[in-house]
Amino acid sequence: MSGPLQGVKVVELAALGPAPHAAMMLADMGADVVRIVGPAPFIGGYDVDTHLQRGRTTVRADLKDHAALAKVRSLINEADVLLEGFRPGTTERLGLGPAEFLEGNPRLIYARMTGWGQSGPLAARAGHDINYLALSGALNAVGPAEHPVPPLNLVGDFGAGSMLVLTGILAALVEREYSGMGQVVDAAMLDGIGMLSQLILELRSVGMWTDTRGSNLLDGAAPYYRCYRCADGQFVAVGAIEDPFYAELLSGLGLREQAAGSREPISSAEPTGSVPERINPANWPLITELFAQAFAQRSRDEWDKLFRDTDACVTPVLSFGEAAHTPQVVARETLHGDGANIVAAAAPRFSRTPSAVQVPETRATESPVSEISATETGVTLEDVLKQWQRK
């Protein structure tokens, strides 16, 4: 095992969404992560032996069984980090709340990953990524004017969830080096979405963003920051915000920007080879039409070839399957595999202590939960506890 977190011991109480993703990254970075799963698989049966669960030692434990609970508590008392993703109060009811470890393990970083947070009127209510996005104001800003569109679950679960709790864990580990004390990390997706939204909130505060969806610089309204359909029905993404990049975009499309103050008539019905000034948002719909006509003349891959060696910020919109084979991804080894079996590499990259993807090799057995079941390699919770106590 390698990575900058080598020697850090983590207990993960298995949950869904951002918590296992955060644990995966901790394991990729070298932490020794023990994942405790319940007596029955999660919905879909993917509680062990997948890449989202990679790099961990997985054991089953019935946390309602007193003997099992005592063994889990003993393991947590040896851990540097506990990561849980339950509703507030759940671990307290199980006898595994933060107060249980103040005396036995005062250095413990107790990381709590929730949607609404540990406090507030919605703290105990169910929710998913889309709900946290909706209440934060962010969902209203995404999608066409007609209706909001959820950006997969990348923003809430992972950008505002796993990345936030990771930041909290790592910061608490650094602080512990000075204080010698652990602490509780309250990571809420709602809070994380607020942090991710700061640039938009700032643009809004100075009159550069409106709450009207589909009318702003970065929400698809600007003709130089959106996607266009090509002749083959595929799409390209355009992000030519800065003037030099926009000039290269126009050049590649065979267009030119109309001189300031020009009264040359331009219409999408009779293109003249020039486009109106983009600085005026009132011109955006016409520029968009002209760009759409131009991009419709060639296939996606033809546009990719034309713009590949320019700074026009034009890229093909790829599927996950296609992305695994594109040269930049291949060169960086960002994705591995093919077809339906594509795996993300460990990130970020470290120069001296490289992270590594540890391919899952074991499954938790179906042995009785009263035995705190072993993996197929014969590793038990007791074995892990003995190993940790020796470190």
N, C-alpha and C positions, 0 to 999 in steps of 0.2 A: 504494500500500500504506500502511495506517495501523495504529495500535495502539501500545501501550506498549513492545513489543519490536522496534520498527522499528530496523533496523541490526544486529540480532543474526543471525549466519550459522550455520545448522544443517545438518549432514549427517545424513540418516536412512538407515541401512542397513535396507532394507525387511524387515519381519517381520510376524507376525500378532498380533492381540489388542491389548494396551495400548500398545505402542510406536507404531503408526500413529495411535492415538487421541490420544496425547500430542503427536505431531508435528502433527496437525490443529489442536489448540488453540494450539500455538506459532505456527503459520501464521496462524490467526485473529487472534492478538494482534500480528501484524505482523512476525514473524521471517521471514527469507528462508530457506526450507527447500528443500534439494535432496534428493530422494528417489532413492536408487540401488536399482534392482530387478535381479533376476537375468535370465538369458537366456530363461527361460520363465515364464509367468504362474503365480501361486499357484493352488491348488485353488479352483475356482469362477470363475477368470479375472477377479477383480476387483482386479488389482494397480494399475491406473491408472484415472483418469476416473470416480471415485465421490466422494461427499462425504466419506467417511472419509479419502480421499486428497487432499482439496481443498487449494488454496492452495500447492501445491508445484510445483517444476520436477522432472519425472521423467525420468531417463535410465536406460538399461540398461547394465549392465557385468558381464562375466564375471570374477568376482574370482579365478578360477583362471588367468586370462590375465595374464602378467607385465606387458605393456604397459598393459593396462587397470588393473591393480592400482596401477601407478606413478602413473597419472593420478588415481585415487581418493585415493591417499595425498597427492598434491600438494594436492588440494582440501581434505582434512581439515586439512592444515597451515595453511590460510587460515581455518578455521572457528572459531567461538566454542564450538560444542557439537557433539559426536558422540552420536547416539542409536542404540543397538543393542539388539536383543531376542533374541539367540541364546543357546544353552546356554553355560555358562562354558567358556572356552578356545577357542571357535570363532574369534573374531577374532584371537587370538594365532596360531592355526594358519594363518590367512590372511595373517599379517604386518601386521595392522591393530590389534594390541593396544595398550593404553595406553602401554607402554614405548617403542613406536615413535615417539611424538610428544613425548616429554619434551624433547628438544633442539630439534626443529623448531617446536613450538608449545606452549611451557610454559604458556600461558594457556588451553589447551583444557579444557573441561568434558566429561568422558568419561562419559556416562550409560548405565548397563547395567540393562536391565529383564529380570528373570527371575521364575520362579515360586518356586523354592526358595532363591534367593540364590546368591552367588558361592562360598560355603563350606558345609561341613556334609556329612553322609553322603549326602544326597539331591541335592546340587547338580547332578550330571550326569544325573539321571533325568528322563524325560519326565513331563509332567503337564499338567493343564488346571485352569481355575478351580475346578471341583468338587473336585479333589483337594487343592488348597491349602486350600480351605474345610474339607474333611473333617479334615485333619490339624491344623488350627488350633483345632478345637473349635467353630467358629462354625456349621458345617453341622448339627451335632447339635442346635443350638438353634432351627433354623428348620423350620416345618412342623407338621402335626398330630402327636398322640401316637404314631400308628401308624408313621410313617416320616419321615425328613428330606426336605425339598424344596429343591432348589437355587433360589436367588433370581435366576433367569436367570444371566447372567455379569456382572451389574452390580457385585457386591461385590468379587470377586477381580480380574477383569481391569481394571475401571475405577476403582471406589472405592479399592481397595488397590493397583492397578497404575499406571494412567496418572496418576492424581492424585498418587500418591506420587512417581513419577519427575519429574513436573512440579515438585512442591515442592522436590525435590532440585536440579533444574536451576536454578530461580529463586534458591534460597538460595546455590548455588555462584556464580552470576553476581554476586550482591550481595557475597559475601565476596571475590571476585576484585578488586572495586573497591578494597579495602583492601590486599590482599596482592600483587596483580599476578600471582597464580598460579592455574592451573586445578587440578582434582582429579577423582578418580574418584567417581561417584555409584553406589553399589550399592543398587538398589531392587528388593526382593523382594516379591512378592505375599503371601507368608507373613507377612513383617514388617508389611506394610500392613494385613492382616486383624487382626493383633494390635492395632495402633493403633486401628483402627475399633471393636474390641471392648472398649475400655477402660471405657466406662460400664457394660457388662454385667458385666465382671470386678469392677468396684467394687461394684455391687449385690450380686454373689455373695459378696464378702468381708464384707459386713455383714448377711448373712442375708436379703437381699431378692430373691434369685434362686436357683433350684435348677437342677440339671442335668437335671431331668425335663422333657422337651419338652412344651409345651402345658399348663403349669401356672403361668405367670408373667404379669406385668403386660403385657409387650409382645410376647408370642408367640401371641396369639389366645385365651388363656384368660380374660382379663378381659372381661366383657360390654361394657364401654365402650371397648374398643380391639380391634375386630375387624370383620369384614364380615358383612353380613346379606343374605339373598336376599329380593327383593321380589316383588310379585304377578306381574310380567311375566317372572320368571326372571332379571332383572338384579340387580346388587348395589349396595349403598351401603357406604361405609367410615365407621366411627364412631371418633373419637379424643377423646372427652369425658373427659379425665383429671382436670382441675381441677374443683373443686366448682361454680363458677359455670357452667361449660360443661355439666357433668352435669345441673345443674338445668334448663338450657334444653333438653337432650335429653329429659329426662323430660316436660317441659311439652309439647314437640312431639309426643311419643308418647301424650299423654293419661294419663300415669302420675304417681305420686308415690312418694317414698321413705318407707318405714315409719318411724315415729318410734322413736328409740332406746328399747329396753326393751319395745316393744310385743309383745303375744302374739297379735296378729291372725294367724289362719292364712292362709297364701298357698300356692296350688298352681297349676301350669300348667294343670291340668284345669279349675279354677274360678277364673279371674283375678278379682281384687277391685279392680283399678285402682291398686294399690300394689305396690311391690317391696321386698324385704328390704334391709337395710343392705348397701351394697357394700363397706364396709371389711373385712368378714369374707369371705375367699376361699371359705369353705364355701358361701356363698350364690351364688357366681358361676354355677354351672350353672342354678339356677332363674331367676336374673335373665336369663341368656342365652335361656332358653326363652321367657320373657315378652316380651323384646325381639323375638325371632324371630317370635312370633305377631303382634306389632304391625306390624313392617315388612312382613309378608306380606299386609297388608291394602291396600297401595297399590303403584303402580308406582314404579320407580326415579326417573323424572322427576317424578312427583308429590311424592315425598319431597324431591327436590332443590329444587323450587319452595317447599315448605313451610319448609325449613331454610335457604334461600339467604341470607336477610337476618338470620340469627341467629348466635350464637357457640356453637352446639351442636357444632361440629366434625363435621358430617355432610356427606359429599360423594359424588357418584355415582362409581362405578367405571367408567371409560371405556376404550374401546379406543384404540389409537394414532390410528386414523382419526377417532374422535369427539373426541379431545383436541385435535386441530389446529383445531377449530372452537369450542371452548368460550371464553366471553368473556374470562376472565383470560389464557388463552394467546394469544388474538388480540390483546388489548390490549398485551401484552408482546412480541408477535411472537416468542414462544419457539419455535414450530414454523412452518415454511412448507410449502406444497404441499398435496396432496390425494391421496386414494386410496392407492396403493402408493408414491407419490413424496412422502414427507414428510421434511423436512430440519430439523435442529436449528440454531437461531441460535447465533452466537458468544456465549460467556459466560465470565467475568462482564462486567458493564457498566462502562465507564470514562468519567468525566465529561469529561476533556480529550483523551484519546487513544483514541477508540473503536475497538474491535475490529471486524472486518468479515469476513463469509463471502465467500471468493473461490471462485466457482463453477468447477469444473474445466473447462478448455477444450481441453486437449491430451491426446493419447495418446502413449505411447512407441511408436515405430515397430517394425516387425518386421525392421528391417535387421540385418545380422550383428552379433553381440555384439562381435566384434573391433573394430568401429568405435565402441564405446561409444555406442550408437545415439542418434540425435537424436530430438527430438519432431517432430511434424508442422509446427511453426512454424520448424524449422531450428535450434533452440537445441541446442548440443552441450555436453559436459562442459568442453571447452576454452573455450567462450564464457563459461560460468559462472565458470571459474577466472580468466579475464582480468577479468571484471566485479568479482569479489571482490578481486582484487589491486589494483584501482584505488581501492577504498574505504578 
